[in-house]
């Protein structure tokens, strides 16, 4: 088939390259001429594992091209995808101006009815409005379908090839035919779900809001675990065995981020307000998430003294999750803002996302060349993103570089007892503080086949003194 894709952002480019890799002819259109030129050269403006290689191969094979001319993208197309951004407005609602602009442009370009598919995440009823806008300019009606994406950043190529489900929303008999045929080439029939457009639009929001709720639930439980002496890692392991709950998205941490969960949760709350339906649960989900970095700052303050003023804090990880350079909604930004507001200085390192953070923080943050230089002279180290390299550092080297051997693990990627052996004062999320863990386990107990050294335990239990 010949496909047109309006928008070369994250969703549009992954969708376009995915279909191009399956042998379809895909033309992408974008208003950014510089971006179009870069993509022609195989340069993807963000990091997504495997994507750049597919773009380069597909362009070389003549199956993928880029243009700023909507007429070229729509000419002879069997299906036209709308995959433009829907960023949040100040009130939390989704900004659909780019979607409606694309619909209007398509209406002005097409010369015969063609299936238009909204791939963007949009509020309920958007497909109906887009259908009217296209008809108004074209002079005839085009079927407008909803096909929400369920692509995880860092695993988008894999998710396109191996989807958990493909949702097709349509309102007329036979409208789903070409789109169904397109997906059926590489997707099991039982994974293709056909519903009405309004239900398809809501399914994306409901899915992301539920994932956000699971994360915030575990973050609330983690706070309770800290107070009561429970270990949230053991609690979530037990919960994960229940097939009604599952183990995914039960990890506590410093908060969720990204382009979807924060934005989509707020959008559902706003849709509820518009429809006069109270969304009290999701309002609390959003509140809990915003508060997670604040809890980390409070614990840092408690460990270092009465104030963070004049303290130097090292931050490992800036992207909202590993294997991406995306900082949209990242907990690191909220943490850094709060640390600076408290008078602390921040030095940070991330394998991919430092240029993005530099652009939004100006000169307020010092950026290090690697994770070890980041730790140099810091009063404490905070792990924010669970990049692989942060899972197995040389802790003795880190300890020698830190001004104080204090580590706050915002993603629970390390074992408290192993950190005790390293002589590090270690704090995590939802697990007892190090001192409490050691007091209960040093009476002859072995950890992973060895007994914590008495000298290491004694050193770690010493309270931080002010320099």
Secondary structure, 3 states (H helix, E strand, C coil): CEEEEECCCHHHHHHHHHHHHCCCEEEEECCCHHHHHHHHCCCCCCCCCCHHHHHHHHHHCCCEEEECCHHHHHCCCCEEEECCCCCECCCCCECCHHHHHHHHHHHHHCCCCCEEEECCCCCCCHHHHHHHHHHHHHCCCCCEEECCCCCCCCCHHHHHHCCCCEEEECCCCCCCHHHHHHHHCCCCHHHEEEECHHHHHHHHHHHHHHHHHHHHHHHHHHHHHHHHCCCHHHHHHHHHCCCCCCCCCCCCCCCCCCCCHHHHHHHHHHHHHHCCCCCHHHHHHHHHHHHHHHHHHHHHHHHHCCCCCCCEEEEECCCCCCCCCCCCCCHHHHHHHHHHHCCCEEEEECCCCHHHHHHHHCCCEEECCCHHHHHCCCCEEEECCCCHHHCCCCHHHHHHHCCCCEEEECCCCCCHHHHHHCCCEEECCCCCCHHHHHHHHCCCCCECCECCCHHHHHHHHCCCCCC
